[in-house]
Structure formats: structure tokens, C-alpha cells
Amino acid sequence: MASFKNDQAAGLRRLMAAPKPRIVSIIAADHTQDQARTIINLGASIRSHGNDILIVHASLTSRESSYDIAKMPTLLDVSSNGISLESALKNTSHDLTIARLVQKNQLAAPLDENKAAGLNHLLEEISSQYDVVLVDTTLNSSDLLPLKTLNENDILIQLTRAPESITSAYSLMKQICAQLGRRSFGIIVSDSTEKQALNVFKNISQVAQRFMQVELEYFGAIPTDEHLNRAAKLGRSVVDAFPLTPASQAFKQIALRLHSKASLGNPNQELLSILN
């Protein structure tokens, strides 16, 4: 019996010790934000820590052309139509991998149950090959993200200091919580200084806590910085092209927060210590 228990514990240790990819969905609170630029720069910043990054486009508002993937097969084509996975993955000059989840016209309404199950399984399998998966996404007509896996993992909302953006961010949280129940969200504030962003976060966090009992987490501020546009015109990330600029430093800080959360320890670390 003791031998069986020891073998069982050893197997459980191996299972628990396996790294779990971080899947982070990012939603823009208003459609004026260049979500693709944010995600590419954030991905490049996280990549600089030695992490392998997958970016998945699953947004009704963000342009596929920003990722140069408009003509590529989708992950749904892979899971449903036998298309090769290699043809649906694009490696970029930023050393990132990018994929389309589905055709853009398939994002508005939920997928049928069988297609959703197959796509969900494929995304989980692919995600296991990366340290962080960043998903550029929007809500569908059911007020949910396109896949179960995305709804169950981290959601960051990017907003600005504009009152309509703050209102939209709060509405997004209400919509998601109405479908999934109470959950936490991360907050990124664009076009602001750190001080301005913290003030926005404080206000929206207090409202979310008071009226929804929802906890928010501050991830950082992205300042207004012309170097973002200049880097984009060069086809490079701001971290690579202009590493000392305010925008570059901001993305590095957000990447550090994401990286430190992912590295804070496996969520099963306490159980591992017991098993040991």
C-alpha cells in the first residue's frame, strides 16, 4: 500500500509541476484604441524575458491586417476542416507567433457546440507550447468571449481616461459577470501618466467593488508617445526600436507584472510542498 501511495504521489507531483500557460484576453473599452499595436508591443516586451508568445486574433473591431494574417487559415479551419496547423501560424519579425481564431464574420454569434468544443480543445493544446497567450478579442452577442477557455482565464480591459471609455469598461465587466458570475479583471489605462492611470483605476475599482463586489487589478499605464507610431511605421515594436522612451518603459512594466504573476509560483505549489 505504501508503495502504491508513493507512486501515486510521484505521478501527481509530475502532473502538478508541469508549467501551465498563461492565457490573457485583452478587450478595448472603446473602438478608437489601436488594440493590435498594444498587443504586439506587449508581446514583444514579454518575449524579451525569454517567454514564447502566441497572439490570437479574435476581435470584431481590431484589424486583421495589423497582424498581416487576413488571408491565413484560421484555427477553426485546423480543428474542423483538416487544415495543417503550420499553415495557420505566422512567425513575425518580433519573434512572436500569431494566429486567427475564426473568420471575422464568425465572431459575432457563438459557434455551434461541436465546433466550439473542437476549437477549444485545439487552443488548449496549442497554448501548452507557449508561456503566454495574448488574445485580441471582443464580446460576442451572448456577452461572452468566443471560447470557454478564454472566459475561464485572465481578462484585461484596456481603457482611457475619457468618461465614455470608463463607462464602457464598467459595462463590459457587468456584461461578463452577468454571464459568468463574479470574477476579477485586470486594468490597463492608455494615453495617461502613471499618476493619472492610478487615479482612474482607483475610481473604477471602488465602483466595481461597491456595486458588483468585483476585485480589479492594476496592470499599468501606457502614455501618449509618438514613438509608438514611429516604431509601427518601421514595422518594429517600440521596445526594440526605441527602448528608452516612456512607452517602451511602460510596456516593460506591464510585461513584468504579467511575467511576475505567471512566475509567482505554480498555483499547485502548496500541494507540491505537501507531497514532497
ZAMAR-101538 format. One record per residue (C-alpha): residue number from 1; y, z, x. Coordinates in Angstrom, 1 decimal, m for minus. Layout:
- logu, yy, zz, xx
- NUM, Y, Z, X
...
REM end
This chain:
- logu, yy, zz, xx
- 1, 0.0, 0.0, 0.0
- 2, 2.4, 0.9, 2.8
- 3, 1.7, m2.5, 4.5
- 4, 2.5, m4.3, 1.2
- 5, 5.8, m2.4, 0.8
- 6, 6.7, m3.1, 4.4
- 7, 6.0, m6.9, 3.9
- 8, 7.9, m6.8, 0.6
- 9, 10.9, m5.1, 2.2
- 10, 10.9, m7.6, 5.2
- 11, 10.9, m10.5, 2.8
- 12, 13.7, m9.0, 0.8
- 13, 15.7, m8.4, 4.0
- 14, 15.4, m12.1, 4.9
- 15, 16.5, m13.2, 1.4
- 16, 19.5, m10.8, 1.3
- 17, 20.6, m11.6, 4.8
- 18, 20.9, m15.3, 4.1
- 19, 24.6, m16.3, 4.0
- 20, 26.0, m17.2, 0.6
- 21, 28.5, m20.0, 0.5
- 22, 32.0, m19.1, m0.9
- 23, 32.9, m21.4, m3.8
- 24, 36.6, m21.3, m4.7
- 25, 38.0, m23.2, m7.6
- 26, 41.8, m23.8, m7.4
- 27, 43.8, m24.6, m10.5
- 28, 47.5, m25.6, m10.5
- 29, 49.5, m23.8, m13.2
- 30, 51.7, m26.9, m13.6
- 31, 51.1, m30.5, m13.0
- 32, 54.1, m31.1, m10.7
- 33, 52.3, m29.3, m7.9
- 34, 50.5, m31.5, m5.3
- 35, 47.2, m29.8, m5.6
- 36, 45.3, m32.2, m3.3
- 37, 47.8, m31.5, m0.4
- 38, 47.4, m27.8, m0.9
- 39, 43.6, m28.0, m0.8
- 40, 43.4, m30.4, 2.2
- 41, 45.8, m28.1, 4.2
- 42, 43.9, m25.0, 3.2
- 43, 40.6, m26.6, 4.0
- 44, 41.8, m27.7, 7.4
- 45, 43.1, m24.1, 8.1
- 46, 39.7, m22.6, 7.1
- 47, 37.9, m25.2, 9.2
- 48, 39.9, m24.0, 12.2
- 49, 37.9, m20.8, 12.0
- 50, 34.8, m22.7, 12.6
- 51, 33.7, m22.9, 9.0
- 52, 32.1, m26.0, 7.5
- 53, 34.2, m27.0, 4.4
- 54, 33.3, m29.1, 1.4
- 55, 36.1, m30.2, m1.0
- 56, 35.1, m31.2, m4.5
- 57, 37.4, m33.2, m6.8
- 58, 37.0, m32.1, m10.4
- 59, 40.6, m32.4, m11.8
- 60, 42.1, m34.3, m14.7
- 61, 45.6, m34.1, m13.1
- 62, 45.0, m34.3, m9.3
- 63, 44.9, m37.9, m8.0
- 64, 41.5, m39.0, m6.5
- 65, 43.5, m41.4, m4.4
- 66, 44.9, m38.5, m2.5
- 67, 41.4, m37.9, m1.1
- 68, 40.6, m41.6, m0.8
- 69, 37.5, m41.2, m2.9
- 70, 38.4, m43.1, m6.1
- 71, 35.7, m45.8, m5.6
- 72, 32.9, m43.4, m4.4
- 73, 29.9, m42.5, m6.4
- 74, 30.0, m39.0, m8.0
- 75, 27.7, m36.0, m7.6
- 76, 26.7, m36.7, m11.2
- 77, 25.6, m40.1, m10.1
- 78, 23.4, m38.4, m7.5
- 79, 21.9, m35.9, m9.9
- 80, 21.4, m38.3, m12.9
- 81, 21.2, m41.8, m11.5
- 82, 19.3, m41.5, m8.3
- 83, 22.2, m42.5, m6.1
- 84, 21.9, m41.2, m2.5
- 85, 23.8, m38.0, m1.6
- 86, 25.1, m39.6, 1.6
- 87, 27.0, m42.2, m0.4
- 88, 28.7, m39.5, m2.5
- 89, 30.0, m37.5, 0.5
- 90, 33.1, m38.6, 2.6
- 91, 33.8, m37.2, 6.0
- 92, 37.6, m37.1, 6.8
- 93, 39.7, m37.1, 9.9
- 94, 40.4, m33.4, 9.2
- 95, 36.7, m32.8, 9.8
- 96, 36.2, m32.0, 6.1
- 97, 33.7, m33.3, 3.6
- 98, 34.9, m34.5, 0.2
- 99, 33.0, m35.4, m3.0
- 100, 33.8, m36.3, m6.6
- 101, 32.1, m34.1, m9.2
- 102, 32.2, m36.7, m12.0
- 103, 34.2, m39.6, m13.2
- 104, 37.7, m38.5, m14.2
- 105, 37.2, m39.6, m17.8
- 106, 34.2, m37.2, m18.0
- 107, 36.2, m34.1, m17.2
- 108, 38.0, m33.6, m20.5
- 109, 34.9, m32.7, m22.5
- 110, 31.9, m30.6, m21.4
- 111, 28.8, m32.5, m20.1
- 112, 25.7, m32.6, m22.2
- 113, 23.3, m29.7, m21.4
- 114, 20.8, m31.7, m19.4
- 115, 23.4, m33.5, m17.2
- 116, 25.2, m30.2, m16.7
- 117, 22.1, m28.4, m15.6
- 118, 21.1, m31.1, m13.1
- 119, 24.6, m31.3, m11.7
- 120, 24.9, m27.5, m11.5
- 121, 21.6, m27.4, m9.5
- 122, 22.8, m30.1, m7.2
- 123, 26.1, m28.5, m6.4
- 124, 24.4, m25.2, m5.7
- 125, 22.0, m26.9, m3.3
- 126, 24.8, m28.8, m1.5
- 127, 27.0, m25.7, m1.3
- 128, 24.3, m23.9, 0.7
- 129, 25.0, m26.3, 3.5
- 130, 28.7, m25.2, 3.8
- 131, 30.5, m22.0, 4.5
- 132, 33.3, m22.6, 1.9
- 133, 33.5, m25.0, m1.0
- 134, 37.0, m25.7, m2.3
- 135, 37.2, m27.2, m5.8
- 136, 40.3, m29.0, m7.0
- 137, 39.9, m28.5, m10.8
- 138, 41.3, m28.1, m14.3
- 139, 40.0, m26.7, m17.5
- 140, 38.2, m28.9, m20.0
- 141, 38.5, m29.0, m23.8
- 142, 36.4, m25.8, m24.0
- 143, 38.9, m23.9, m21.8
- 144, 36.4, m23.7, m19.0
- 145, 35.8, m25.2, m15.6
- 146, 33.4, m28.2, m15.6
- 147, 30.3, m26.3, m14.4
- 148, 28.7, m22.9, m14.8
- 149, 28.6, m22.3, m11.0
- 150, 32.4, m22.8, m10.9
- 151, 33.0, m20.4, m13.8
- 152, 30.9, m17.7, m12.1
- 153, 32.6, m17.9, m8.7
- 154, 36.2, m17.3, m7.4
- 155, 39.1, m18.9, m9.3
- 156, 42.5, m19.1, m7.6
- 157, 45.6, m20.1, m9.6
- 158, 48.5, m21.7, m7.8
- 159, 51.9, m21.3, m9.4
- 160, 55.6, m21.4, m8.5
- 161, 58.5, m19.1, m9.3
- 162, 59.6, m21.2, m12.2
- 163, 59.3, m19.3, m15.5
- 164, 57.3, m22.1, m17.1
- 165, 54.8, m22.1, m14.2
- 166, 54.3, m18.3, m14.5
- 167, 53.8, m18.6, m18.3
- 168, 51.3, m21.4, m17.7
- 169, 49.4, m19.4, m15.2
- 170, 49.2, m16.5, m17.6
- 171, 48.0, m18.8, m20.3
- 172, 45.3, m20.2, m18.1
- 173, 44.0, m16.7, m17.4
- 174, 44.0, m15.9, m21.1
- 175, 42.1, m19.1, m21.9
- 176, 39.4, m18.5, m19.3
- 177, 39.0, m14.8, m20.2
- 178, 38.6, m15.7, m23.9
- 179, 35.6, m17.8, m22.9
- 180, 34.1, m15.8, m20.1
- 181, 35.2, m12.2, m20.7
- 182, 37.4, m10.1, m18.4
- 183, 37.3, m11.3, m14.7
- 184, 39.6, m11.3, m11.7
- 185, 41.8, m14.2, m10.4
- 186, 43.4, m14.9, m7.0
- 187, 47.1, m15.9, m6.9
- 188, 48.9, m18.3, m4.6
- 189, 52.7, m18.8, m5.1
- 190, 54.2, m22.1, m3.9
- 191, 57.8, m23.0, m2.9
- 192, 58.6, m19.4, m2.1
- 193, 59.1, m17.0, 0.7
- 194, 56.6, m14.1, 1.1
- 195, 59.1, m11.7, m0.5
- 196, 59.7, m14.0, m3.5
- 197, 55.9, m14.6, m3.9
- 198, 55.1, m10.9, m3.8
- 199, 57.7, m10.2, m6.5
- 200, 56.2, m13.0, m8.7
- 201, 52.7, m11.5, m8.1
- 202, 53.8, m8.0, m8.9
- 203, 55.3, m9.1, m12.2
- 204, 52.4, m11.3, m13.4
- 205, 49.8, m8.7, m12.1
- 206, 51.4, m6.0, m14.2
- 207, 51.4, m8.2, m17.3
- 208, 47.8, m9.2, m16.8
- 209, 46.7, m5.6, m16.3
- 210, 48.6, m4.3, m19.3
- 211, 47.7, m6.9, m21.9
- 212, 44.3, m8.2, m20.6
- 213, 43.1, m5.4, m18.3
- 214, 42.6, m8.1, m15.7
- 215, 42.9, m7.5, m11.9
- 216, 44.7, m10.1, m9.8
- 217, 44.5, m10.5, m6.0
- 218, 47.3, m11.9, m3.9
- 219, 46.4, m14.6, m1.5
- 220, 49.7, m15.7, m0.2
- 221, 52.9, m17.8, m0.4
- 222, 53.4, m21.5, 0.5
- 223, 57.0, m22.0, 1.5
- 224, 59.1, m25.1, 0.8
- 225, 58.7, m27.0, 4.1
- 226, 59.5, m30.7, 4.8
- 227, 56.7, m30.7, 7.5
- 228, 54.2, m30.8, 4.6
- 229, 55.4, m34.2, 3.6
- 230, 55.7, m35.4, 7.2
- 231, 52.2, m34.3, 8.0
- 232, 50.9, m36.1, 4.9
- 233, 52.6, m39.3, 5.9
- 234, 50.8, m39.1, 9.2
- 235, 47.5, m38.6, 7.5
- 236, 47.1, m35.2, 9.1
- 237, 47.1, m31.5, 8.0
- 238, 50.3, m29.5, 8.7
- 239, 48.2, m27.1, 10.7
- 240, 47.1, m29.9, 13.0
- 241, 50.4, m31.8, 13.2
- 242, 53.0, m29.0, 13.1
- 243, 51.1, m25.8, 13.9
- 244, 54.2, m23.6, 14.4
- 245, 56.0, m24.4, 11.2
- 246, 56.4, m22.0, 8.3
- 247, 54.0, m24.0, 6.1
- 248, 51.4, m24.0, 8.8
- 249, 51.6, m20.3, 9.3
- 250, 51.4, m19.7, 5.5
- 251, 48.2, m21.8, 5.2
- 252, 46.7, m19.9, 8.2
- 253, 47.4, m16.6, 6.4
- 254, 45.8, m17.7, 3.2
- 255, 42.8, m19.1, 5.2
- 256, 42.5, m15.7, 6.9
- 257, 42.4, m13.9, 3.6
- 258, 39.7, m16.2, 2.3
- 259, 37.8, m16.0, 5.6
- 260, 38.0, m12.2, 5.8
- 261, 36.8, m11.8, 2.3
- 262, 33.8, m14.1, 3.0
- 263, 33.1, m12.2, 6.2
- 264, 33.7, m8.7, 4.9
- 265, 30.0, m8.3, 4.7
- 266, 27.3, m9.8, 2.7
- 267, 27.5, m8.3, m0.9
- 268, 23.9, m7.2, m0.2
- 269, 24.8, m5.3, 3.0
- 270, 24.3, m1.9, 1.4
- 271, 20.9, m2.8, 0.2
- 272, 20.1, m4.2, 3.6
- 273, 21.0, m0.9, 5.2
- 274, 18.7, 0.9, 2.9
- 275, 15.8, m1.5, 3.6
- 276, 16.4, m1.0, 7.3
REM end
